[in-house]
Structure formats: structure tokens, C-alpha cells
Amino acid sequence: MKNLAYIVFFIAQFAFAQNFEQGNALYKKADYKGAAAQYEGILKQGKQSAEVYFNLGNAYYKMDSVAPAIYNYEKALLLNPGYKDAEVNLSFARKMTIDDIKATPRVGFSKMLYNATGNYHYNTWAWISVSFSVLFLLLFIGYYLAGTTLIKRIFFIGMFVALFGLVVSIGSAVYVKSQKSLENYAIIYPEVVTLKTEPREAAQDAFILHSGTKVNVLETVDSWKKVKLADDNIGWIQKHDIKEINDEQL
């Protein structure tokens, strides 16, 4: 059974690589629609990767399809937060959007705390905490084995520094993850869509948004999604008009 599992795995990997290369070849020939179809086929098979989403975003960008381009760049960054090429291309794609929404600035202690911790993903903070844990252990061993009082004192102080770094990094990881849990971003897909003040078609119009704009989904009522913009404006939109970045369904 193990051998069969390995064979199935290698066949799947071969098919993935073949489809990926076919997509790349079509992209180089400027057949962006064909390339996008290849990449979409990979994703429909459950083979997600930051590179596939990135290349798919590039194909849509070349076709001037702003919403799918932004969505796929965002998906690439979700899988790989440090993907610099995706960040750069996402910034270019955002320039194609119509809506110019200014984010509400953070103030006070919230701003200070976010500025101190928000530049790193919570996984990065977790690895930093692991590093401080290892450092603490090494310093403890050094303290235990040290032969003189001066050396013991140096290791002892180092242990407290490492312990402080461990506490700070763990706290930062928890804070950043809690902030991320409040984020459920989605991308507007229609060229133009009118948001409502309530989750019903007859409700008063709130404001208009355009393709490619990023919103934060707060709540779902039947076929409606309550969304919040970066400038804190809130409205209701039909769920078929947005595509959630965290949604695993394609």
C-alpha cells in the first residue's frame, strides 16, 4: 500500500509540474487566457501554491482583469506573506482600481502596539520565540557549567534578556494573530456595485464600489454580506458580488 501511495503521489506531482509548465509556456506566448485556464485547472485539483496564484494573477493582470488579478496576488501573499514579487505586482494591480479609499489611521496605544508588532506575520514571531527559547536553554547550560562567578553572572543576565525576548515575542505573536482573526478580506468582482444600508434589496443605497476594491467581511445574513472598508464605512453587499480571500473554494 505504501508503494501505491508513493506512485500516486509522484504521478500527482508530475501532473502538477506538467500543467504548471504548460501554463508558463502559454504565458510566454502571450496566450494569457490559456495560461489562466491551466493555472485554474491546477487549483481545481487542490494543488494550491503561492507560485500558482502569483502566475495566475499575472495572467489576469495582462488581460486587464483587475479583480481576479488582485484576488490571486492576495492569495499568493496569504500562503507566503513574504512574497516580495507578489507584493510589488499587487501594488501595480491596485493602481488599476477606481476607488481611492484612504485607510483610517490608528491612534494612541493601538497605533504604537501595531507599529511595533504588525510588520511581522505571527508565524515569524513564533519562530523568533523559538529562537529565544533555544538561546535561553543554551545560556542556562552555560550558567550551569561556568566555573567562575563572573561568567555565571554574565550567563545569568543573558538568561533574563532571553526570557524577556521570549515573553515579548510570544505576546507579539498572540496580538498579531488576534488582529488577523478580525480580518476576513474579500475582493469586489463586478465593474460597479451598489451597497445597501441593510441586507435587503429595497434598502437605501449606502455607496458605490468598483471592481478590485478590497473589503473586510464582518457578518453574513442570508445572501448578504456586511462589509467594512479601510475608511470604516460599512454596507451590505450580495455575496455573489465578492470573492473571499480566505475561502478555500475556488
The 8 nearest C-alpha neighbors of each residue, nearest first, counted from 0:
[[1, 3, 2, 4, 5, 6, 7, 8],
 [0, 2, 4, 3, 5, 6, 7, 8],
 [1, 3, 5, 4, 0, 6, 7, 8],
 [4, 2, 6, 0, 1, 5, 7, 8],
 [5, 3, 1, 7, 2, 6, 8, 0],
 [6, 4, 8, 2, 3, 7, 9, 1],
 [5, 7, 3, 9, 8, 4, 10, 2],
 [8, 6, 10, 4, 5, 9, 11, 3],
 [9, 7, 5, 11, 6, 10, 4, 12],
 [8, 10, 12, 6, 11, 7, 13, 5],
 [11, 9, 13, 7, 12, 8, 6, 14],
 [12, 10, 14, 8, 9, 13, 15, 7],
 [13, 11, 9, 15, 14, 10, 16, 8],
 [12, 14, 10, 16, 15, 11, 9, 17],
 [15, 13, 17, 11, 12, 16, 18, 10],
 [16, 14, 12, 18, 13, 17, 19, 11],
 [17, 15, 19, 13, 14, 18, 20, 12],
 [16, 18, 14, 20, 19, 15, 13, 21],
 [19, 17, 21, 15, 20, 16, 14, 37],
 [18, 20, 16, 22, 17, 21, 15, 23],
 [19, 21, 23, 17, 22, 18, 16, 24],
 [22, 20, 18, 24, 23, 19, 17, 25],
 [21, 23, 34, 19, 37, 25, 20, 24],
 [22, 24, 20, 26, 21, 25, 27, 19],
 [25, 23, 21, 27, 26, 22, 20, 28],
 [26, 24, 28, 30, 34, 22, 27, 23],
 [25, 27, 29, 23, 31, 28, 34, 24],
 [26, 28, 24, 29, 25, 23, 30, 31],
 [27, 29, 25, 26, 30, 24, 31, 23],
 [30, 28, 26, 27, 31, 25, 34, 32],
 [31, 29, 25, 26, 33, 28, 32, 34],
 [30, 32, 34, 58, 26, 29, 33, 35],
 [31, 33, 35, 34, 30, 36, 58, 62],
 [34, 32, 36, 30, 35, 31, 25, 37],
 [35, 33, 22, 31, 25, 37, 26, 36],
 [34, 36, 32, 38, 37, 33, 55, 58],
 [35, 37, 39, 33, 34, 38, 40, 32],
 [38, 36, 40, 22, 34, 35, 39, 18],
 [37, 39, 41, 35, 40, 36, 55, 51],
 [40, 38, 36, 42, 41, 37, 35, 43],
 [41, 39, 37, 43, 38, 42, 36, 44],
 [42, 40, 38, 44, 39, 43, 46, 37],
 [41, 43, 39, 45, 46, 44, 40, 47],
 [42, 44, 40, 45, 41, 39, 249, 46],
 [43, 45, 42, 41, 46, 40, 47, 39],
 [46, 44, 42, 43, 47, 41, 40, 247],
 [47, 45, 42, 44, 41, 48, 15, 43],
 [46, 48, 42, 45, 51, 49, 41, 52],
 [49, 47, 51, 50, 52, 46, 78, 75],
 [48, 50, 75, 52, 51, 78, 53, 79],
 [51, 49, 53, 48, 52, 54, 75, 55],
 [52, 50, 54, 48, 53, 49, 55, 38],
 [51, 53, 55, 71, 75, 49, 50, 54],
 [54, 52, 50, 56, 55, 51, 72, 75],
 [53, 55, 57, 51, 56, 52, 50, 58],
 [56, 54, 52, 58, 57, 53, 35, 38],
 [55, 57, 68, 71, 53, 59, 54, 58],
 [56, 58, 60, 54, 55, 59, 61, 53],
 [59, 57, 31, 55, 61, 60, 56, 35],
 [58, 60, 62, 68, 64, 56, 61, 57],
 [59, 61, 57, 63, 68, 62, 58, 64],
 [60, 62, 58, 59, 63, 57, 31, 64],
 [61, 63, 59, 60, 64, 58, 31, 32],
 [64, 62, 60, 61, 65, 59, 68, 95],
 [65, 63, 59, 62, 60, 66, 67, 68],
 [64, 66, 68, 211, 63, 67, 69, 60],
 [65, 67, 211, 69, 68, 188, 210, 64],
 [68, 66, 70, 69, 65, 64, 71, 59],
 [69, 67, 56, 59, 65, 60, 66, 71],
 [70, 68, 72, 66, 67, 71, 89, 73],
 [69, 71, 67, 73, 68, 72, 66, 186],
 [72, 70, 74, 56, 52, 73, 68, 69],
 [71, 73, 75, 69, 74, 53, 56, 70],
 [74, 72, 76, 70, 71, 75, 69, 77],
 [75, 73, 71, 77, 76, 72, 244, 70],
 [74, 76, 49, 72, 52, 78, 73, 77],
 [77, 75, 80, 79, 73, 78, 74, 82],
 [76, 78, 74, 75, 79, 80, 73, 49],
 [79, 77, 75, 76, 49, 80, 74, 48],
 [78, 80, 76, 81, 82, 77, 75, 49],
 [81, 79, 76, 82, 77, 78, 120, 75],
 [80, 82, 79, 83, 76, 86, 85, 120],
 [81, 83, 85, 79, 80, 84, 76, 86],
 [84, 82, 86, 85, 81, 87, 80, 88],
 [85, 83, 87, 86, 82, 88, 53, 89],
 [84, 86, 88, 83, 87, 82, 72, 89],
 [87, 85, 83, 89, 84, 88, 90, 82],
 [88, 86, 84, 90, 89, 85, 83, 91],
 [87, 89, 91, 85, 90, 86, 84, 92],
 [90, 88, 92, 86, 91, 87, 72, 85],
 [89, 91, 93, 87, 88, 92, 86, 94],
 [92, 90, 88, 94, 89, 93, 87, 95],
 [93, 91, 89, 94, 95, 90, 69, 88],
 [92, 94, 90, 95, 96, 91, 89, 69],
 [93, 95, 92, 91, 96, 90, 97, 89],
 [96, 94, 93, 92, 65, 97, 91, 211],
 [97, 95, 93, 94, 211, 98, 210, 212],
 [98, 96, 209, 99, 95, 210, 94, 212],
 [97, 99, 96, 100, 209, 212, 208, 210],
 [100, 98, 97, 101, 96, 212, 94, 93],
 [101, 99, 98, 102, 230, 229, 228, 212],
 [100, 102, 230, 103, 99, 229, 104, 228],
 [101, 103, 229, 230, 104, 100, 231, 228],
 [102, 104, 230, 229, 101, 105, 231, 100],
 [105, 103, 102, 106, 110, 230, 101, 229],
 [104, 106, 110, 109, 103, 107, 113, 111],
 [107, 105, 110, 109, 104, 108, 111, 103],
 [106, 108, 109, 110, 111, 105, 112, 104],
 [107, 109, 111, 110, 112, 106, 113, 105],
 [110, 108, 112, 107, 111, 113, 106, 105],
 [109, 111, 105, 106, 113, 108, 107, 112],
 [112, 110, 108, 114, 109, 113, 115, 107],
 [111, 113, 115, 109, 114, 110, 108, 116],
 [112, 114, 117, 116, 110, 115, 111, 109],
 [115, 113, 111, 112, 117, 116, 110, 118],
 [116, 114, 112, 113, 111, 117, 118, 110],
 [115, 117, 113, 114, 118, 171, 112, 119],
 [118, 116, 113, 119, 114, 115, 175, 120],
 [117, 119, 116, 120, 114, 115, 113, 175],
 [120, 118, 117, 123, 116, 121, 124, 122],
 [119, 121, 123, 122, 124, 118, 175, 80],
 [122, 120, 172, 124, 123, 175, 176, 125],
 [123, 121, 125, 120, 124, 126, 172, 119],
 [122, 124, 126, 120, 121, 125, 119, 127],
 [123, 125, 127, 121, 172, 122, 126, 168],
 [124, 126, 122, 128, 123, 127, 172, 121],
 [127, 125, 129, 123, 128, 124, 130, 122],
 [126, 128, 124, 130, 129, 125, 123, 131],
 [127, 129, 165, 131, 125, 168, 126, 130],
 [130, 128, 126, 132, 127, 131, 133, 125],
 [129, 131, 127, 133, 128, 132, 134, 126],
 [130, 132, 134, 128, 165, 133, 129, 161],
 [133, 131, 129, 135, 130, 134, 128, 136],
 [134, 132, 136, 130, 135, 131, 137, 129],
 [133, 135, 131, 137, 132, 136, 138, 130],
 [134, 136, 132, 138, 158, 161, 133, 137],
 [135, 137, 139, 133, 134, 138, 140, 132],
 [138, 136, 140, 134, 139, 135, 141, 133],
 [137, 139, 141, 135, 140, 136, 154, 158],
 [140, 138, 142, 136, 141, 137, 135, 143],
 [141, 139, 143, 137, 138, 142, 144, 136],
 [140, 142, 138, 144, 139, 143, 145, 137],
 [143, 141, 151, 139, 154, 145, 140, 144],
 [142, 144, 140, 141, 145, 139, 151, 138],
 [143, 145, 141, 142, 140, 146, 151, 139],
 [146, 144, 142, 151, 141, 143, 147, 150],
 [145, 147, 144, 148, 150, 151, 143, 142],
 [148, 146, 150, 149, 145, 151, 152, 144],
 [147, 149, 151, 150, 152, 146, 145, 153],
 [150, 148, 152, 151, 147, 153, 154, 146],
 [149, 151, 153, 152, 147, 148, 145, 154],
 [150, 152, 142, 148, 154, 149, 153, 145],
 [153, 151, 155, 149, 150, 154, 148, 156],
 [154, 152, 150, 156, 155, 151, 157, 149],
 [153, 155, 157, 142, 151, 152, 156, 138],
 [154, 156, 152, 158, 157, 153, 151, 142],
 [157, 155, 159, 153, 158, 154, 152, 160],
 [156, 158, 154, 160, 155, 159, 161, 153],
 [159, 157, 155, 161, 135, 156, 160, 138],
 [158, 160, 162, 156, 161, 157, 163, 155],
 [159, 161, 157, 163, 162, 158, 164, 156],
 [162, 160, 164, 158, 135, 159, 163, 131],
 [163, 161, 159, 165, 164, 160, 158, 166],
 [162, 164, 160, 166, 165, 161, 159, 167],
 [165, 163, 161, 167, 162, 166, 168, 160],
 [164, 166, 162, 128, 168, 131, 163, 167],
 [165, 167, 163, 169, 164, 168, 170, 162],
 [166, 168, 170, 164, 165, 169, 171, 163],
 [169, 167, 171, 128, 165, 170, 124, 166],
 [170, 168, 172, 166, 171, 167, 128, 165],
 [171, 169, 167, 173, 168, 172, 166, 174],
 [170, 172, 168, 174, 169, 173, 116, 175],
 [173, 171, 121, 124, 169, 175, 170, 174],
 [172, 174, 170, 176, 171, 175, 177, 169],
 [175, 173, 171, 177, 176, 172, 170, 178],
 [176, 174, 178, 172, 177, 121, 173, 171],
 [175, 177, 179, 173, 178, 174, 121, 172],
 [178, 176, 174, 180, 175, 179, 173, 181],
 [177, 179, 175, 176, 180, 181, 174, 182],
 [180, 178, 176, 182, 181, 177, 175, 183],
 [179, 181, 177, 182, 178, 176, 183, 175],
 [182, 180, 179, 178, 183, 177, 217, 215],
 [181, 183, 179, 180, 184, 215, 178, 216],
 [184, 182, 216, 215, 181, 245, 185, 243],
 [183, 185, 215, 214, 244, 182, 243, 216],
 [184, 186, 243, 242, 244, 214, 213, 241],
 [185, 187, 213, 242, 241, 211, 212, 188],
 [186, 188, 241, 210, 211, 212, 240, 189],
 [187, 189, 210, 66, 241, 240, 186, 211],
 [190, 188, 210, 191, 240, 187, 192, 209],
 [189, 191, 210, 209, 188, 192, 187, 208],
 [192, 190, 209, 189, 208, 210, 193, 207],
 [191, 193, 208, 207, 209, 189, 194, 190],
 [194, 192, 207, 206, 208, 195, 204, 191],
 [193, 195, 236, 235, 205, 234, 206, 204],
 [194, 196, 204, 205, 235, 197, 234, 203],
 [195, 197, 205, 234, 203, 204, 235, 202],
 [196, 198, 195, 202, 199, 235, 234, 203],
 [199, 197, 235, 223, 195, 220, 200, 196],
 [200, 198, 202, 201, 197, 195, 223, 235],
 [199, 201, 202, 198, 195, 197, 203, 237],
 [200, 202, 199, 203, 195, 197, 204, 198],
 [203, 201, 199, 200, 197, 195, 196, 204],
 [202, 204, 196, 195, 205, 201, 197, 200],
 [205, 203, 195, 206, 194, 196, 202, 193],
 [204, 206, 195, 196, 194, 234, 203, 207],
 [207, 205, 194, 193, 204, 208, 195, 234],
 [206, 208, 193, 192, 194, 209, 191, 205],
 [209, 207, 192, 191, 193, 98, 206, 212],
 [208, 210, 191, 190, 212, 192, 97, 98],
 [209, 211, 190, 188, 187, 189, 66, 212],
 [210, 212, 66, 187, 65, 186, 96, 188],
 [213, 211, 187, 186, 210, 209, 214, 98],
 [212, 214, 186, 185, 211, 187, 184, 215],
 [215, 213, 228, 185, 184, 227, 226, 186],
 [214, 216, 184, 227, 226, 183, 185, 182],
 [217, 215, 226, 183, 225, 184, 218, 214],
 [218, 216, 225, 226, 215, 227, 219, 183],
 [217, 219, 225, 224, 216, 220, 226, 223],
 [220, 218, 224, 223, 225, 221, 217, 222],
 [219, 221, 223, 222, 224, 218, 198, 225],
 [220, 222, 223, 219, 224, 198, 238, 237],
 [223, 221, 238, 237, 220, 224, 219, 239],
 [222, 224, 237, 220, 238, 236, 221, 198],
 [225, 223, 219, 236, 235, 238, 218, 237],
 [224, 226, 235, 218, 217, 234, 216, 219],
 [227, 225, 216, 215, 217, 234, 233, 214],
 [226, 228, 233, 215, 232, 214, 231, 216],
 [227, 229, 214, 231, 230, 232, 215, 233],
 [228, 230, 102, 231, 103, 101, 100, 227],
 [229, 231, 102, 103, 228, 232, 101, 100],
 [232, 230, 228, 229, 227, 233, 103, 102],
 [233, 231, 228, 230, 227, 234, 229, 226],
 [234, 232, 227, 226, 231, 228, 225, 235],
 [233, 235, 196, 194, 195, 226, 225, 205],
 [236, 234, 225, 195, 194, 224, 198, 197],
 [235, 237, 194, 224, 223, 238, 225, 195],
 [236, 238, 223, 239, 240, 222, 224, 235],
 [239, 237, 240, 223, 224, 222, 241, 236],
 [238, 240, 237, 241, 242, 222, 236, 188],
 [241, 239, 238, 237, 188, 187, 189, 236],
 [242, 240, 187, 186, 188, 239, 238, 185],
 [241, 243, 185, 186, 244, 187, 240, 188],
 [242, 244, 185, 246, 245, 184, 241, 186],
 [243, 245, 185, 246, 184, 74, 242, 70],
 [244, 246, 243, 247, 183, 184, 74, 185],
 [247, 245, 243, 244, 248, 249, 242, 185],
 [248, 246, 245, 249, 244, 243, 45, 47],
 [249, 247, 246, 43, 245, 243, 45, 42],
 [248, 247, 43, 42, 246, 39, 242, 45]]
